[in-house]
Amino acid sequence: MALARERGLPLEARDFVAGGAHPIEPASGRLGVLMVGLGAVASTFVAGVELVRRGHARPIGSLTQMGTIRLGRRTDERVRLIRDFVPLADLDQLTFGAWDPFPDNAYQAALRCGVLDRHTHIEPVASELAELEPMSAAFDREHVRRLDGPNVKASMGKRELVEAIRADIRDFRESRACDRLIMIWCASTEVYLEEADVHRDLESFERAVDADDPRIAPSMLYACAALMEGVPFVNGAPNLTVDIPALVDLACEHGLPVCGKDFKTGQTLVKTVIAPMLKARMLGLHGWYSTNILGNRDGEVLDDPDSFRTKEETKLGVLERILQPALYPELYGDVYHKVRINYYPPRGDSKEGWDNVDLFGWLGYPMQIKVDFLCRDSILAAPLVLDLVLFTDLAQRAGMHGIQEWLSFYFKSPQHAPSVYPEHDLFIQQTKLKNTLRWLMGEDQITHLGREYYADDWSTAR
């Protein structure tokens, strides 16, 4: 590095990354997908996969299925589908299992949630959906207060619940002849918990489990059981779960990838596009008011103030991290940021997110941006579930254990190393994800510097 500087040679990101493809175990055999929660998101995901692999639909929204990746220089014209570039499991290899406090099978859940058209997208795969019946859930109303289903495990201590979940995992693996498994949280948002001493190391966590400590949430029990069974864990909700140090340590101890948290779907997806634009152009911000209405089970759960607080924490942190007010106090040092979620049953899964952005530009003149995003929550979340399952399985086969920050592209509150801040900018996240894939396959990183295209022009000028 010093020699390069001495000789005036420019260094790029690829100069600091070891070359050559990394060893990746083949994506052979059956991949089991264990979903915690069989509601709108999970049933929409399963129905979609069944339709796509029968050729009845396209996997729109899925980067693994429809996305491309550029390799080498722009002039090389090397662009490949991601699914052809990295060794991902095929959709035909997936098999599904789930837990849920309600006894509805995936067919009944899909009908009840009302996300998909019954005749176009449910009935053609009705038999496959009906076969997916949920296992009894490890459920605690103290952590999700607005739901109360009958399909729950008998009253038992937290240690017994961990062992019961582990038994479910083993039974599923054996009955479906799975070669590998991924567990993904698609269930409701739990009440707000702050990280405490019981979460800071594995020994303290184990003692807390044995003592039935209320600071050990059901989501932590699922994550613990998964990791102890050698199963990677993905957290799609904002709960304090696998991001506690104890479970990160457990994942590393077992050589397993983990990632989260909170699927980035509607309003926050838009926010992580607009906020980087404001910062890139050095436009100031007075305030950002965000409100949502939704009527699905997620909205019902978030009507509880303590569950909403969990969600609010992930939504509020985005702007501060992107805009960095400490670096730009004149532009972002006094931003009023408010987030609201309102339960409105008539809207169902068709969430509506309003954003009012008060910004200012040259000489301080005020301007506004208004966004009304009439989205479908589960339609946006389902392809994220697919991508996260396939990419997490890839990470496992590539020996990438611990926190998978390269998958922050999919999350509102990306899990990250304690020594760094999370990246929320959607396009930085996308670059990180694709460069990780290039790194895995021994390709050069793309820095977008582009000096090589103008080398002749510069040499002529000299």
C-alpha positions in Angstrom: 0.0 0.0 0.0 2.8 2.4 0.9 4.7 1.5 -2.3 1.6 2.2 -4.4 1.2 5.6 -2.8 4.9 6.4 -3.3 4.6 5.6 -7.0 1.3 7.4 -7.4 -0.7 4.3 -8.2 -4.4 4.4 -7.5 -5.9 1.7 -5.3 -9.4 0.3 -5.7 -11.5 -1.8 -3.4 -10.5 -5.0 -5.3 -6.9 -4.4 -4.3 -7.8 -5.1 -0.7 -9.9 -8.3 -1.4 -8.3 -11.7 -1.9 -8.9 -13.0 -5.4 -10.2 -16.3 -6.5 -13.6 -18.0 -6.0 -14.5 -19.2 -2.5 -15.4 -22.8 -1.9 -19.2 -23.2 -1.8 -20.9 -26.5 -1.1 -23.3 -27.5 -3.9 -27.0 -26.6 -3.5 -28.0 -30.3 -3.8 -30.9 -32.0 -2.0 -34.0 -30.6 -0.4 -34.0 -27.3 1.4 -36.6 -27.0 4.2 -38.1 -23.6 5.0 -39.4 -23.3 8.5 -41.6 -20.2 9.0 -42.6 -18.9 12.4 -46.0 -17.6 11.6 -48.4 -18.8 8.9 -50.3 -15.6 8.3 -50.5 -13.2 5.3 -46.8 -13.1 4.5 -46.0 -16.8 4.8 -49.2 -18.0 3.0 -48.6 -15.5 0.2 -44.9 -16.6 -0.1 -45.8 -20.3 -0.2 -48.6 -19.8 -2.7 -46.3 -17.7 -4.9 -43.5 -20.2 -4.9 -46.0 -23.0 -5.8 -47.4 -20.9 -8.7 -44.0 -19.9 -10.0 -42.6 -23.4 -10.1 -45.6 -24.6 -12.0 -45.1 -21.8 -14.6 -48.4 -20.0 -13.6 -46.8 -16.8 -12.4 -43.6 -14.8 -12.5 -41.5 -14.1 -9.4 -41.7 -10.3 -9.6 -39.9 -8.6 -6.8 -37.3 -11.3 -6.3 -33.7 -10.4 -6.9 -32.6 -14.0 -6.8 -35.0 -14.9 -9.6 -35.2 -11.9 -11.8 -32.2 -9.7 -10.9 -29.0 -9.4 -12.9 -25.4 -8.7 -11.9 -22.7 -6.9 -14.0 -19.3 -8.5 -14.1 -16.1 -6.7 -15.1 -16.0 -3.4 -17.0 -19.0 -1.9 -18.7 -17.3 -2.4 -22.0 -17.1 -6.2 -21.3 -20.9 -6.4 -21.6 -20.9 -9.3 -19.1 -24.3 -9.3 -17.4 -25.7 -12.5 -15.9 -28.8 -13.4 -14.0 -28.0 -13.8 -10.3 -29.5 -17.2 -10.2 -27.2 -18.3 -12.9 -24.1 -16.6 -11.4 -24.2 -18.0 -7.9 -25.2 -21.6 -6.9 -28.6 -21.0 -5.4 -31.1 -23.7 -4.5 -33.8 -24.2 -7.1 -37.4 -23.5 -6.3 -38.3 -27.1 -6.9 -36.0 -28.0 -4.0 -38.0 -26.1 -1.4 -40.3 -27.7 1.1 -42.3 -25.8 3.8 -43.1 -26.1 7.4 -44.6 -23.6 9.9 -45.7 -22.8 13.4 -48.7 -20.6 14.2 -51.0 -20.1 17.2 -54.0 -20.4 14.9 -54.8 -23.9 13.4 -55.6 -22.7 9.8 -53.6 -24.5 7.2 -51.9 -22.4 4.5 -55.0 -22.7 2.2 -57.3 -21.4 4.9 -54.8 -18.8 6.0 -54.5 -17.5 2.4 -58.3 -17.3 2.1 -58.7 -15.6 5.5 -56.0 -13.0 4.9 -57.5 -12.0 1.5 -54.2 -11.0 -0.1 -54.4 -13.2 -3.2 -57.3 -13.6 -5.7 -58.9 -16.9 -4.7 -59.6 -18.2 -8.2 -56.4 -17.0 -9.9 -53.8 -17.6 -7.2 -55.2 -19.8 -4.5 -57.3 -22.5 -6.0 -54.7 -23.6 -8.6 -52.4 -24.6 -5.7 -55.1 -25.4 -3.1 -54.0 -29.0 -2.4 -50.4 -28.0 -1.8 -51.4 -25.2 0.5 -53.8 -27.4 2.4 -51.0 -29.9 3.1 -49.1 -27.2 5.1 -50.6 -27.4 8.5 -49.0 -25.4 11.3 -47.2 -27.0 14.2 -48.4 -25.8 17.6 -46.7 -22.5 18.5 -44.5 -21.4 21.4 -46.7 -18.4 22.1 -46.9 -16.0 25.0 -49.6 -13.3 25.2 -47.4 -11.2 27.3 -45.2 -10.6 24.2 -48.0 -10.4 21.6 -51.1 -9.1 23.5 -53.6 -8.6 20.7 -53.6 -12.3 19.5 -54.9 -15.4 21.3 -55.0 -18.6 19.2 -55.7 -22.1 20.4 -52.9 -23.9 18.5 -50.2 -23.4 21.2 -47.9 -25.7 23.0 -49.1 -26.8 26.5 -48.1 -24.6 29.4 -44.5 -25.3 30.1 -41.3 -23.6 31.0 -39.0 -21.8 28.5 -36.4 -24.6 28.5 -39.1 -27.1 27.7 -40.3 -24.9 24.9 -36.8 -24.7 23.4 -36.6 -28.5 23.5 -40.1 -28.9 22.0 -39.2 -26.6 19.1 -36.0 -28.6 18.6 -38.0 -31.8 18.5 -40.3 -30.1 15.9 -37.3 -29.2 13.8 -35.9 -32.8 13.9 -39.2 -34.3 13.1 -39.7 -32.0 10.1 -36.1 -32.6 8.8 -36.7 -36.4 9.0 -40.3 -36.5 7.6 -39.4 -34.2 4.7 -35.9 -35.8 4.1 -34.3 -32.3 4.2 -30.6 -31.9 3.6 -30.6 -28.3 4.9 -33.0 -26.0 6.8 -33.6 -22.3 7.2 -35.8 -20.8 9.8 -37.4 -17.4 9.1 -39.6 -15.3 11.4 -42.8 -14.2 9.6 -44.9 -13.8 12.7 -46.2 -10.7 14.6 -44.2 -8.0 16.2 -43.5 -8.7 19.9 -43.6 -6.0 22.6 -40.6 -3.8 23.0 -37.6 -5.2 24.9 -34.3 -3.5 25.7 -31.1 -5.5 25.6 -30.3 -6.5 29.2 -27.6 -8.5 31.1 -29.5 -11.7 30.4 -28.8 -11.2 26.7 -25.1 -10.3 26.8 -23.5 -13.7 26.9 -24.6 -17.3 26.3 -24.2 -18.4 29.9 -26.5 -15.6 31.2 -29.0 -16.3 28.5 -29.1 -20.0 29.4 -29.6 -19.2 33.0 -32.5 -16.8 32.1 -34.1 -19.5 30.0 -34.0 -22.0 32.8 -35.4 -19.3 35.2 -38.3 -18.5 32.8 -37.1 -14.9 32.8 -39.7 -12.7 31.1 -37.0 -10.9 29.2 -36.5 -14.0 27.1 -39.1 -13.6 24.3 -40.6 -16.5 22.3 -38.7 -15.3 19.2 -35.5 -15.9 21.1 -36.6 -19.4 22.0 -37.2 -20.2 18.3 -33.8 -18.7 17.3 -32.0 -20.6 20.1 -33.7 -23.9 19.1 -32.8 -23.3 15.5 -29.2 -22.6 16.1 -28.8 -25.5 18.5 -30.2 -27.7 15.7 -27.7 -26.3 13.2 -30.3 -24.2 11.4 -29.6 -20.5 10.3 -32.1 -18.0 11.5 -33.6 -14.9 9.7 -35.6 -12.3 11.6 -38.3 -10.6 9.5 -39.8 -8.6 12.4 -38.4 -5.8 14.6 -38.2 -7.9 17.7 -35.1 -8.1 19.8 -34.2 -11.7 18.8 -31.1 -13.0 17.2 -29.4 -9.6 17.4 -28.6 -10.1 21.1 -24.9 -11.0 21.7 -25.7 -14.3 23.3 -27.4 -15.6 20.1 -24.8 -14.1 17.8 -22.2 -16.0 19.9 -24.3 -19.2 19.6 -24.5 -18.8 15.8 -20.7 -18.3 15.5 -20.1 -21.2 17.8 -22.2 -23.5 15.5 -20.9 -21.9 12.3 -24.3 -20.6 11.2 -25.4 -17.4 9.5 -28.0 -15.1 11.0 -29.6 -11.8 9.8 -32.4 -9.3 10.4 -34.3 -7.4 11.2 -37.7 -6.2 10.0 -38.5 -6.7 6.3 -38.1 -3.4 4.4 -41.2 -3.3 2.4 -43.4 -0.2 2.2 -42.9 3.2 3.7 -39.4 2.6 4.9 -38.3 1.3 1.5 -39.4 4.6 0.0 -37.7 6.5 2.9 -34.3 4.8 2.2 -34.5 6.0 -1.4 -35.6 9.6 -0.9 -33.4 10.4 2.2 -30.2 9.5 0.3 -31.3 11.8 -2.5 -31.6 14.7 -0.1 -28.3 14.1 1.4 -26.5 13.5 -1.9 -27.7 17.0 -3.1 -27.1 18.6 0.3 -30.8 19.6 0.6 -31.9 20.4 4.1 -34.8 18.8 6.0 -37.1 20.5 8.5 -39.4 17.5 9.1 -40.7 14.2 7.9 -44.2 13.0 8.9 -45.1 9.4 8.2 -48.4 7.7 8.8 -49.8 4.3 7.8 -53.2 2.6 7.8 -53.5 -1.1 7.5 -56.1 -3.7 8.6 -54.4 -7.1 8.6 -53.3 -9.0 11.6 -50.0 -7.0 11.7 -52.0 -3.8 12.1 -54.1 -5.4 14.9 -50.9 -6.4 16.8 -49.3 -3.0 16.2 -52.4 -1.4 17.7 -50.9 -2.4 21.1 -48.6 0.5 22.1 -45.8 -1.8 23.3 -45.7 -3.7 20.0 -45.8 -0.4 18.1 -42.9 0.9 20.1 -40.8 -2.1 18.8 -41.8 -1.2 15.2 -41.3 2.6 15.8 -37.7 2.0 16.9 -36.7 0.5 13.6 -38.6 3.1 11.5 -37.3 6.1 13.4 -33.6 5.1 13.2 -33.4 5.2 9.4 -33.3 9.0 8.8 -30.7 9.7 11.5 -28.3 7.0 10.2 -28.7 8.1 6.6 -28.6 11.9 7.1 -25.9 12.0 9.8 -27.0 15.2 11.6 -23.7 15.3 13.6 -21.8 15.9 10.3 -24.4 18.2 8.8 -26.0 20.1 11.7 -27.2 23.0 9.5 -29.1 20.7 7.2 -30.3 17.9 9.5 -29.6 19.0 13.1 -33.2 19.9 14.0 -35.4 17.4 12.0 -38.9 16.7 13.4 -39.5 13.0 12.5 -42.8 11.4 13.4 -44.1 7.9 12.6 -47.7 6.7 13.1 -49.4 3.3 12.4 -53.2 3.1 12.6 -55.2 -0.1 12.6 -58.0 0.3 10.1 -59.7 -3.1 9.4 -61.5 -2.3 6.1 -58.1 -1.8 4.4 -57.0 -5.4 5.0 -53.5 -6.1 3.7 -53.6 -3.2 1.3 -51.5 -0.8 3.5 -51.5 2.9 2.7 -48.5 5.0 3.7 -48.5 8.8 3.6 -45.3 10.8 3.8 -45.0 14.6 4.1 -41.4 15.8 3.7 -40.6 19.5 4.4 -37.2 20.3 2.9 -35.3 23.4 2.0 -32.8 24.3 -0.7 -30.7 27.2 -2.0 -30.8 30.2 0.3 -33.1 28.3 2.6 -36.3 28.3 0.4 -38.8 25.7 1.5 -40.1 22.9 -0.6 -42.2 19.8 0.0 -42.4 16.2 -1.2 -45.6 14.2 -0.7 -45.9 10.5 -1.2 -49.0 8.3 -1.0 -47.9 4.7 -1.4 -50.9 2.4 -1.8 -49.0 -0.9 -1.4 -49.8 -4.5 -0.5 -47.7 -5.4 2.5 -47.5 -9.2 1.9 -47.0 -8.8 -1.9 -43.9 -6.8 -1.1 -42.7 -9.1 1.7 -43.1 -12.5 0.0 -40.2 -12.1 -2.5 -38.0 -10.9 0.3 -38.7 -14.1 2.2 -37.7 -16.1 -0.9 -34.5 -14.1 -1.4 -33.5 -14.3 2.2 -34.0 -18.0 2.4 -31.9 -18.6 -0.8 -29.2 -16.2 0.1 -28.9 -17.4 3.7 -28.6 -20.9 2.5 -25.9 -19.8 0.1 -24.1 -18.1 3.0 -24.3 -21.3 5.0 -22.8 -23.4 2.2 -20.1 -20.8 1.7 -19.1 -21.0 5.4 -20.1 -17.4 6.1 -21.2 -17.7 9.7 -22.4 -15.0 12.1 -24.0 -11.7 11.1 -24.8 -11.4 7.4 -24.6 -7.6 7.0 -24.5 -8.0 3.2 -28.2 -8.8 3.4 -29.1 -5.4 5.0 -30.8 -4.6 1.6 -33.8 -6.5 2.9 -34.2 -5.0 6.4 -35.4 -1.8 8.0 -33.0 -2.2 10.9 -30.0 -4.2 9.5 -28.1 -6.4 12.0 -24.5 -5.3 12.0 -21.2 -5.6 14.0 -21.1 -3.6 17.2 -18.1 -1.7 15.9 -19.9 -0.1 13.0 -23.1 1.7 12.2 -25.7 0.1 10.0 -26.1 1.2 6.3 -29.7 2.1 5.5 -29.2 3.7 2.0 -30.9 1.2 -0.3 -28.3 1.7 -3.1 -25.3 1.3 -0.8 -27.0 -1.9 0.5 -27.5 -3.1 -3.1 -23.8 -2.5 -3.9 -22.8 -4.3 -0.8 -25.0 -7.3 -1.7 -23.8 -7.6 -5.3 -20.1 -7.1 -4.4 -20.4 -9.9 -1.9 -21.7 -12.2 -4.6 -18.8 -11.1 -6.9 -16.4 -11.7 -4.0 -17.8 -15.2 -3.5 -17.3 -16.1 -7.1 -13.8 -14.6 -7.5 -14.9 -11.6 -9.6 -13.6 -8.1 -9.3 -15.6 -5.6 -7.1 -17.4 -2.9 -8.9 -16.4 0.5 -7.6 -17.9 2.7 -10.3 -14.6 4.8 -10.4 -14.4 4.3 -14.1 -10.9 5.8 -14.7 -10.0 3.0 -17.1 -12.5 4.3 -19.7 -10.7 7.6 -19.9 -7.0 6.6 -19.6 -6.3 7.5 -23.2 -7.9 10.9 -22.9 -5.8 11.7 -19.8 -2.5 10.4 -21.3 -3.1 12.6 -24.4 -3.8 15.6 -22.3 -0.4 15.1 -20.5 
